[in-house]
Amino acid sequence: MLRQITPRNARSKRALEKRAPKAEENPKTCLFLRGTTASQIVQDCLTDLHSMRAPLAKKFTKKNDVHPFEDPASLEFFSRKNDASLLLFGSSSKKRRHCLTLCRTFDYNMLDMLELYVDETSFTRIGQFKGEDGKKRTFPVGARPMLLFAGTPFYEGGDGIEGHRDGRGGVAPHLGTATSDVGRKYALAKSLLTDFFRGDSSPDKIDVEGLSHIIVCTAADGSEGAEAEGSDGTALPLLHLRVYAMRTKRSGQRLPRVEVEEIGPRLDMRLGRFKEPDTEMQKQAMRKAKTTEARTKKNIETDGMGDKVGRVHPGKQDMSELQTRKMKGLKRGRGEDDGAAAGGNDDDDGADRAVIEDAGEFTGVTGVVEVKNDFSKKKARRS
């Protein structure tokens, strides 16, 4: 049987309610930790990425004997203990130098993983960039950057990014249906990086004036700049990650002139091993909570002006019982037969069909004749 935790005081009750699944999940927290062997480049990468993810980030400084692809149980334990849905594990070995493993969990179970190998020749930290005034640039704490993915490999492998509930920390994009191993790998990289840099995705937390930074992820088309190799031996393009700060300057017009300035970090990475989400686990992660909103009624809509518009489907009308206008000229005579006056129809009142008799030369003409005299009374007397 599953163990049911009963809170003993109000503090533990609030902690359990915070971790419980919700229709609108809490912002995701990312946990940064290192392995037993981590190079200085890996440690610098973890520090810079931690500063970009703050305050939704926790960093461990001690060494951890963890191997994510062999046994992810230790990472799942850290995820449950710290209530973190994202993990970034840094390690370095002879076979996989300067490796960053980006992990994502669902209900504290490992969902998917991806290895990124950092190029040591082009890596540049945030503090190494200086602006026009000679001062060092920093990434503001809690800022929500804009994301841009440029390159065919990001879009030829999947059907796009869709949101899924992780059960313990917000809505995350998931991997679409890919046609090849290379396409699935880049689609997973786009999904994980989007989830990593998105921060607090609450709609009321967006500050338009605070959108001053943009993160650009580029993958060259074809074999241009390719150094990584896939499982089939084909060359894979490098993943270039650049961070820019947008500056607005005077342009002499109403709209300002926008310029971008690189503030770091600068990362060139190769894609390594990856683990795709399990089918059943991904199906559970894609489930949406039932909302309490009122269900829309059939054939009732609201237009753009806020007016309620309804659609009515009337049944088949019986024209035989249609009531027409009653007129004196269409009345039946006193000695007239009902069937003859009504044209052989006993149900008709004779108001729509009647024969005018004793009308002189107009005898036999059916209908109503209205004679209108437009002459005035004075002209009628003179004539």
Summary of the structure (lengths in Angstrom):
residues: 383
radius of gyration: 38.7
end to end distance: 114.5
largest distance: 127.1
contacts: 991
relative contact order: 0.11
helix: 23%
strand: 27%
